[in-house]
Amino acid sequence: MKTITINGKNCIDEMSFYYEFYKRFTDIQSLIKQGYLTKNGKYKGTGFNPDACDDILYGGFGVLEEDEKAIVIFKNFVSAKNNLSFDYSGNKFIDIILKIFDNHSHKIELRLE
């Protein structure tokens, strides 16, 4: 079983959360090739959203195989929660992210530290 660690101190806003998430769950080089990031790893403005995070957690691309079980440690969660509690389509962004992980709880164990 894989263990993946997200560092909440790197999540200061929506884009930095996506970058941290994608950095842990995908191959950054493939994101550059697909046009989501510049050669310097900067976000180009497309493909980063909660639905995309949900898709990645299904597995089959990135670091998780389809239906592969994993432990995700969200270090410094309180820091991320403070920064990611802004409104996103009528809900707090952090709550949307936690719900996405909860939808995959049959195979992903999320540990908030």
C-alpha positions in Angstrom: 0.0 0.0 0.0 1.4 3.4 -1.0 1.7 6.3 1.4 1.4 9.8 -0.1 2.0 12.9 1.9 0.5 16.3 1.2 2.1 19.2 3.1 -0.5 21.7 4.1 2.1 24.4 4.6 2.4 24.4 0.8 -1.3 25.1 0.4 -1.7 28.8 0.8 -4.4 29.3 -1.9 -6.4 27.3 -4.4 -3.6 27.1 -7.0 -1.0 26.1 -4.6 -3.2 23.3 -3.3 -3.7 21.9 -6.8 0.1 22.1 -7.4 0.8 20.2 -4.1 -1.9 17.7 -4.9 -0.7 17.1 -8.5 2.9 17.0 -7.4 2.0 14.1 -5.1 -0.5 12.2 -7.2 0.8 12.7 -10.8 4.0 12.9 -12.7 4.8 16.6 -13.1 6.7 15.9 -16.4 3.5 14.4 -17.9 1.6 17.5 -16.9 4.2 19.6 -18.7 3.9 17.4 -21.8 0.1 17.6 -21.7 0.2 21.4 -21.5 -1.1 21.9 -18.0 2.2 23.3 -16.7 5.0 25.4 -18.3 8.5 23.9 -18.5 9.2 25.6 -15.2 6.3 23.8 -13.5 4.0 26.9 -13.5 0.3 26.5 -13.8 -1.1 27.4 -17.2 -4.7 28.0 -16.2 -6.5 24.8 -17.3 -7.3 21.4 -15.9 -6.9 22.2 -12.2 -10.2 21.9 -10.3 -11.9 19.7 -7.7 -13.4 17.4 -10.3 -9.9 16.7 -11.7 -8.6 15.8 -8.2 -11.5 13.4 -7.9 -10.6 11.8 -11.2 -7.0 11.3 -10.1 -8.1 9.6 -6.9 -9.9 6.9 -9.0 -6.4 5.8 -10.2 -5.3 4.4 -13.5 -3.0 7.3 -14.2 -0.6 9.2 -12.0 0.9 7.4 -9.1 -2.2 5.3 -8.2 -3.3 2.3 -10.2 -7.0 1.8 -10.7 -8.6 0.8 -7.4 -5.2 0.8 -5.6 -5.4 1.3 -1.9 -3.3 4.1 -0.3 -2.8 6.1 2.8 -2.8 9.8 2.4 -1.2 11.9 5.2 -2.2 15.5 5.1 0.5 17.1 7.2 0.0 20.5 8.7 -3.7 20.2 7.9 -4.7 23.1 10.2 -2.5 25.5 8.2 -4.1 24.3 5.0 -7.6 24.5 6.5 -7.0 28.1 7.6 -5.9 29.0 4.1 -8.4 27.0 2.1 -11.6 27.9 4.0 -12.7 30.4 1.3 -16.0 30.2 -0.5 -16.0 28.0 -3.6 -19.4 27.6 -5.3 -21.3 28.1 -2.1 -19.1 25.7 0.0 -15.8 26.0 1.7 -13.0 24.9 -0.6 -11.4 22.7 2.0 -14.8 20.9 2.7 -15.1 20.1 -1.0 -11.6 18.6 -1.0 -12.3 16.5 2.2 -15.6 15.3 0.6 -13.7 14.2 -2.5 -11.3 12.1 -0.3 -14.3 10.8 1.6 -15.9 9.6 -1.6 -12.8 7.4 -2.0 -12.6 6.2 1.6 -13.1 2.6 0.5 -9.6 2.6 -0.9 -7.9 5.8 0.4 -7.3 6.3 4.1 -6.9 10.1 4.8 -5.0 11.0 7.9 -5.1 14.6 9.0 -2.1 15.7 11.0 
